[in-house]
């Protein structure tokens, strides 16, 4: 998840060094330069945000449960 977040910040460098289709941020950036935003772009953004929030919540819950288990034993 961290590398994905970094790839958004390093968009230009990623576009310069990647070959082929590249990463999702590079693909979306290239599409936005040539086409007007469509509902498809907003849907992709919503899915990415939902998955990231879900992963952070699950990670937080697992870490909290593990922490409680360490304190109880």
C-alpha positions in Angstrom: 0.0 0.0 0.0 2.9 2.3 0.8 4.5 1.7 -2.6 1.2 2.5 -4.3 0.9 5.8 -2.4 4.5 6.7 -3.3 3.8 5.9 -7.0 1.2 8.7 -7.0 3.7 11.2 -5.8 6.4 10.0 -8.2 4.2 10.1 -11.2 6.6 11.8 -13.6 9.6 9.6 -12.6 7.5 6.5 -12.9 6.3 7.5 -16.3 9.9 8.2 -17.4 11.4 4.9 -16.2 8.5 2.5 -16.8 8.0 0.6 -20.0 5.0 -1.0 -21.4 1.6 -0.2 -19.8 3.2 1.1 -16.6 1.5 1.6 -13.3 -2.2 2.6 -12.7 -1.3 6.2 -11.8 0.7 6.6 -15.0 -2.1 5.0 -17.1 -4.8 7.3 -15.5 -2.6 10.4 -15.9 -2.0 9.6 -19.6 -5.7 9.0 -20.2 -6.7 12.2 -18.4 -4.3 14.2 -20.7 -6.0 12.9 -23.8 -9.6 12.4 -22.7 -12.1 14.3 -20.6 -12.9 12.7 -17.2 -15.6 10.1 -17.4 -17.5 8.3 -14.6 -15.1 5.5 -15.1 -12.3 7.6 -13.6 -14.4 8.4 -10.6 -15.3 4.8 -10.1 -11.6 3.7 -10.2 -10.9 6.4 -7.6 -13.7 5.3 -5.4 -12.6 1.6 -5.5 -9.0 2.5 -4.8 -10.0 4.7 -1.8 -12.3 2.0 -0.5 -9.7 -0.7 -0.7 -7.1 1.4 1.0 -9.4 2.4 3.8 -10.5 -1.2 4.3 -6.9 -2.4 4.4 -6.0 0.3 7.0 -9.0 -0.6 9.2 -8.3 -4.3 9.0 -4.7 -3.7 9.8 -5.7 -1.5 12.8 -8.1 -4.1 14.1 -5.5 -6.9 13.8 -2.9 -4.9 15.6 -5.3 -3.9 18.4 -6.3 -7.5 18.9 -2.6 -8.6 19.0 -1.8 -5.8 21.4 -4.6 -6.8 23.8 -3.4 -10.4 23.6 0.1 -9.4 24.6 -1.1 -7.4 27.6 -3.4 -10.2 28.8 -0.7 -12.9 28.8 
